[in-house]
Amino acid sequence: MLSLANDYLDVSVLDPVQDQARLGSRYVTGGYVYQIYDRKLGPILSGPGYPSEEQPPVFDGQGLPEAFFSPLGADPAAAPDGTALMVIGVGLIKTPAGPLRDFPVLEFCKWGITQAPGKVIMETRQAFQGWALDLKRELILENRTLGSFTHIANTGQKEIPIRWFPHPFYPWYPSGECCKFNFPVRFPDNPGYTLRDNGFVQMKLDPPWDRRGHFQMLEFTRPEKLLVLQKHPKLGLVAATCSFAPAFMPIWGNCNTFSFEPFYELTLGLGQEAQWSITYDF
């Protein structure tokens, strides 16, 4: 693995080649933060199977993965088995005979990697059936702040639909409290979550949480950008700031972890570029 380190944090980043066994069709393979170690407190991120699984299924992952949600080429739910598709930041995949979550990867995209003190930059080019793009991923560590920056340029002959989201995995907080947003959220009664008077989403402690967990879509009035305060058993609070207003946002948790998933959406026209970021303060 690659490492970004300072006096406070040690950030483990998957190497797109050396750590390919930990990569699959779901998460962007360049700039994938797999774990962060606080110099005094130890590991501070979680995952659906962490820490009981030394190497979790690639679809589940752990840490701070990011994903482009919609493959290019066809609707994977309707395409015949064996249809080739392109996933931005991953490479070429094919539709499987089994569950849709288990796409086999035909070819991973190739990343150029540049490292400097407190920074790692990964860049790739992808092309498929008239789509073409340049993708740049940049991680910057400064004191206790980790910034994840994405830049994409449309260099092909077709518009590119972008649907991207970060999937940060946090360990359970003892009270079950999870996160609070810089705008009011609401959701119907459900088995997994409730909303406290202080604005924090809380995981209900009554039902037995299992590996499958609970998924819940949040309802909200779209803000200018997103700020999330996340309860953490070792750090107290972790802040996450997005440079964009989420189009929609589910939350998910299981017996090991909790995550919020703010989706960024746009259509990238011919010759257009876009950039966005999420910054974590630990």
BELKA-V506193 format. One record per residue. SS is DSSP state (H for helix, E for strand, C for the rest). D_FIRST is the distance of its C-alpha to the first C-alpha in Angstrom with 1 decimal. Layout:
BEGIN
ss->SS d_first->D_FIRST
ss->SS d_first->D_FIRST
END
This chain:
BEGIN
ss->C d_first->0.0
ss->E d_first->3.8
ss->E d_first->6.5
ss->E d_first->10.1
ss->E d_first->12.5
ss->C d_first->16.3
ss->C d_first->19.1
ss->C d_first->18.8
ss->E d_first->15.3
ss->E d_first->11.7
ss->E d_first->9.7
ss->E d_first->6.2
ss->E d_first->5.7
ss->C d_first->5.0
ss->C d_first->5.2
ss->C d_first->8.9
ss->C d_first->9.6
ss->C d_first->7.3
ss->C d_first->6.7
ss->H d_first->10.4
ss->H d_first->11.8
ss->H d_first->10.7
ss->C d_first->12.3
ss->C d_first->16.1
ss->C d_first->19.1
ss->C d_first->19.1
ss->C d_first->16.3
ss->C d_first->15.4
ss->C d_first->12.3
ss->C d_first->11.8
ss->C d_first->10.9
ss->C d_first->10.2
ss->E d_first->9.8
ss->E d_first->9.0
ss->E d_first->10.4
ss->E d_first->12.1
ss->E d_first->13.6
ss->E d_first->17.0
ss->C d_first->17.8
ss->C d_first->21.0
ss->C d_first->20.7
ss->E d_first->17.3
ss->E d_first->15.4
ss->C d_first->17.3
ss->C d_first->16.2
ss->C d_first->17.3
ss->C d_first->17.7
ss->C d_first->20.6
ss->C d_first->19.8
ss->C d_first->17.9
ss->C d_first->18.1
ss->C d_first->20.2
ss->C d_first->17.8
ss->C d_first->14.9
ss->C d_first->13.6
ss->C d_first->15.9
ss->C d_first->17.5
ss->C d_first->15.7
ss->C d_first->18.7
ss->C d_first->18.5
ss->C d_first->14.9
ss->C d_first->14.2
ss->C d_first->13.4
ss->E d_first->14.6
ss->E d_first->14.6
ss->E d_first->17.2
ss->E d_first->19.5
ss->E d_first->22.4
ss->C d_first->24.9
ss->C d_first->27.4
ss->C d_first->26.8
ss->E d_first->29.0
ss->C d_first->31.7
ss->C d_first->33.4
ss->C d_first->33.6
ss->C d_first->31.4
ss->C d_first->33.8
ss->C d_first->36.7
ss->C d_first->35.3
ss->C d_first->36.2
ss->C d_first->33.6
ss->C d_first->31.7
ss->C d_first->32.0
ss->E d_first->29.2
ss->E d_first->27.7
ss->E d_first->25.2
ss->E d_first->22.7
ss->C d_first->21.7
ss->C d_first->18.1
ss->C d_first->17.6
ss->E d_first->20.1
ss->E d_first->23.1
ss->E d_first->23.8
ss->E d_first->27.0
ss->C d_first->29.1
ss->C d_first->29.2
ss->C d_first->32.2
ss->C d_first->30.6
ss->C d_first->29.6
ss->C d_first->28.6
ss->C d_first->25.2
ss->C d_first->24.1
ss->C d_first->24.0
ss->E d_first->22.9
ss->E d_first->20.7
ss->E d_first->22.7
ss->E d_first->20.4
ss->E d_first->17.2
ss->C d_first->17.6
ss->C d_first->16.2
ss->C d_first->14.4
ss->E d_first->15.1
ss->E d_first->12.5
ss->E d_first->14.1
ss->E d_first->12.7
ss->E d_first->15.3
ss->C d_first->15.9
ss->C d_first->15.2
ss->E d_first->14.3
ss->E d_first->12.1
ss->E d_first->14.3
ss->E d_first->13.8
ss->E d_first->17.1
ss->E d_first->18.5
ss->E d_first->22.1
ss->E d_first->23.5
ss->E d_first->27.1
ss->E d_first->29.0
ss->C d_first->32.8
ss->C d_first->33.7
ss->E d_first->30.7
ss->E d_first->28.5
ss->E d_first->26.1
ss->E d_first->23.7
ss->E d_first->20.8
ss->E d_first->18.9
ss->E d_first->16.2
ss->E d_first->15.9
ss->E d_first->14.2
ss->E d_first->16.3
ss->E d_first->16.1
ss->E d_first->19.6
ss->C d_first->20.8
ss->C d_first->20.3
ss->E d_first->20.1
ss->E d_first->17.2
ss->E d_first->18.5
ss->E d_first->17.3
ss->E d_first->19.5
ss->E d_first->20.3
ss->E d_first->22.8
ss->E d_first->24.4
ss->E d_first->27.4
ss->E d_first->29.7
ss->C d_first->30.6
ss->C d_first->32.3
ss->C d_first->35.7
ss->C d_first->35.2
ss->C d_first->34.4
ss->E d_first->31.0
ss->E d_first->31.1
ss->E d_first->28.2
ss->E d_first->27.4
ss->E d_first->24.1
ss->E d_first->23.0
ss->E d_first->20.3
ss->E d_first->19.8
ss->E d_first->18.8
ss->C d_first->18.9
ss->E d_first->20.7
ss->C d_first->22.1
ss->C d_first->25.9
ss->C d_first->28.2
ss->C d_first->31.0
ss->C d_first->33.8
ss->C d_first->32.1
ss->E d_first->32.1
ss->C d_first->29.4
ss->E d_first->29.7
ss->E d_first->32.3
ss->E d_first->32.6
ss->C d_first->34.6
ss->C d_first->37.1
ss->C d_first->39.0
ss->E d_first->37.6
ss->E d_first->39.5
ss->C d_first->39.2
ss->C d_first->41.7
ss->C d_first->42.1
ss->C d_first->39.4
ss->C d_first->38.3
ss->C d_first->35.0
ss->E d_first->35.5
ss->E d_first->38.1
ss->E d_first->38.5
ss->C d_first->39.6
ss->C d_first->42.3
ss->C d_first->39.8
ss->C d_first->37.9
ss->C d_first->34.9
ss->E d_first->33.9
ss->E d_first->34.1
ss->E d_first->33.0
ss->C d_first->36.2
ss->C d_first->36.2
ss->C d_first->39.1
ss->C d_first->37.7
ss->C d_first->35.3
ss->C d_first->31.9
ss->C d_first->30.2
ss->C d_first->27.0
ss->C d_first->28.5
ss->C d_first->29.1
ss->E d_first->31.2
ss->E d_first->30.8
ss->E d_first->33.1
ss->E d_first->33.8
ss->C d_first->34.9
ss->E d_first->38.0
ss->E d_first->38.3
ss->C d_first->39.9
ss->C d_first->37.4
ss->C d_first->36.6
ss->C d_first->35.7
ss->C d_first->32.1
ss->E d_first->30.2
ss->E d_first->29.5
ss->E d_first->28.3
ss->E d_first->28.6
ss->E d_first->26.7
ss->E d_first->27.7
ss->E d_first->25.1
ss->C d_first->26.0
ss->C d_first->24.3
ss->C d_first->24.5
ss->E d_first->27.8
ss->E d_first->27.0
ss->E d_first->24.2
ss->E d_first->25.3
ss->E d_first->24.1
ss->E d_first->25.9
ss->E d_first->26.0
ss->C d_first->27.7
ss->C d_first->29.5
ss->C d_first->32.1
ss->C d_first->30.9
ss->C d_first->32.9
ss->E d_first->32.5
ss->E d_first->30.4
ss->E d_first->30.0
ss->E d_first->28.6
ss->E d_first->27.2
ss->E d_first->26.6
ss->C d_first->26.8
ss->C d_first->27.2
ss->C d_first->23.7
ss->C d_first->22.9
ss->E d_first->24.4
ss->E d_first->23.5
ss->E d_first->25.5
ss->E d_first->25.1
ss->E d_first->26.9
ss->E d_first->27.5
ss->E d_first->27.9
ss->E d_first->30.4
ss->E d_first->32.0
ss->E d_first->33.3
ss->E d_first->32.2
ss->C d_first->35.2
ss->C d_first->35.5
ss->C d_first->34.2
ss->C d_first->33.0
ss->E d_first->29.8
ss->E d_first->28.3
ss->E d_first->25.7
ss->E d_first->24.9
ss->E d_first->22.6
ss->E d_first->21.7
ss->E d_first->21.3
ss->E d_first->20.5
ss->E d_first->22.2
ss->C d_first->21.1
END
